[in-house]
Amino acid sequence: MAAADHGAGERVDPGEPEPLREEVERLRAQLRDLRARARVHPPVSQAQGMLRERYALLGRAARGSRLRRS
């Protein structure tokens, strides 16, 4: 079983209490969301870095210190 497929298609035993089934489904949805974010985050961060470098943009900490100096 591939890592990305882990948990996909697995179902909670129908004999389990309803709150447990709902919690398992909620956690599975949260896991899918986190996996999707993990796939998207690196390219977005790289693009932000390229824009900062190209346009000499300051990071959040540098902007704060520059504002305090003015």
C-alpha positions in Angstrom: 0.0 0.0 0.0 1.4 3.4 -1.0 1.8 6.1 1.7 -0.7 8.4 -0.1 -3.3 5.5 -0.2 -2.9 4.8 3.5 -6.4 5.0 5.1 -8.1 5.5 1.7 -11.0 3.2 1.4 -10.8 1.9 5.0 -14.0 2.2 6.8 -14.9 2.2 10.4 -16.7 -0.9 11.6 -20.5 -0.3 11.3 -20.8 -1.6 14.8 -18.8 1.3 16.2 -20.7 4.1 18.0 -21.8 7.0 15.8 -19.6 9.6 17.5 -16.5 7.4 16.8 -17.4 7.1 13.1 -17.9 10.8 12.8 -14.6 11.5 14.5 -12.7 9.0 12.2 -14.3 10.6 9.1 -13.4 14.1 10.4 -9.8 13.1 11.0 -9.6 11.5 7.6 -10.8 14.7 6.0 -8.3 16.7 8.0 -5.5 14.4 6.9 -6.5 14.8 3.3 -6.4 18.6 3.7 -3.0 18.5 5.4 -1.5 16.3 2.7 -2.8 18.6 0.0 -1.3 21.6 1.8 2.0 19.8 2.1 2.1 19.2 -1.6 1.4 22.9 -2.4 3.5 24.6 0.3 7.0 24.1 -1.1 6.4 25.6 -4.6 4.5 28.6 -3.0 7.4 29.3 -0.6 9.9 29.0 -3.4 7.9 31.5 -5.5 7.7 33.9 -2.6 11.5 33.8 -2.1 12.0 34.4 -5.8 9.7 37.5 -5.7 11.4 38.8 -2.6 14.8 38.5 -4.2 13.8 39.9 -7.6 12.0 42.9 -6.3 14.2 43.4 -3.2 11.2 42.9 -0.9 11.8 42.8 2.8 10.7 40.0 5.0 8.2 40.5 7.9 11.0 41.0 10.5 12.9 43.4 8.4 9.8 45.5 7.6 9.1 45.7 11.3 12.6 46.9 12.2 12.6 49.4 9.3 9.2 50.9 10.5 10.6 51.2 14.1 13.6 53.1 12.8 11.6 55.6 10.9 
